[in-house]
């Protein structure tokens, strides 16, 4: 079974600085997708960024980028120029590429990010 | 476009009571899921469905039941509520074609407290 591990329960960053959230995963599959979700106090789950395992190029979305290391099974999220609105719980998630798994997402336990002035 | 709608947003149940959490989506998604979120535990899959009439258990199905009579609706039933079912519940949906490329569309969650 696939597992996703987020080893940082809490992180803190100053406004305008850069922070990196860590995620590792375990799978025997070669083709899969990885995601980072943001959950603000409103509880809504918001997709931040996704990465296809077959792509070597790291995904970027504005201030958000990932460092995807397939061999190491590592998928970290970098937030640049941090803003107060970035304060939230961040979840790393894995999804196998074949539909035989009903495309279920497996989540990590989350990292709570605080942004300070 | 409403996306995924969950009701209610909050509910307090007494031990032994039962209730149904409603979930409906208007995107014609085949795949639907129910997760529970406990502090420090991430999201755990309760049940999922790949289409109308087809449901299957996830990681933590005990104490819950589901049905999928239509593509749009995927209600979650709690029978004999227990304090261990105090949690935040999320419903989500996904397309079938190229489903894995994308994440889910989530509902806004239901905070359930069993006292």
Interface residues (C-beta under 8 A of the other chain):
Chain A: X4 X6 X9 X32 X33 X35 X37 X42 X43 X44 X45 X47 X50 X52 X91 X93 X95 X96 X97 X98 X99 X102 X103 X104 X105 X107 X108 X109 X110
Chain B: X31 X33 X35 X40 X41 X42 X43 X44 X45 X48 X50 X56 X58 X88 X90 X92 X94 X96 X99 X100 X101 X102 X103 X104 X106 X108 X109 X111
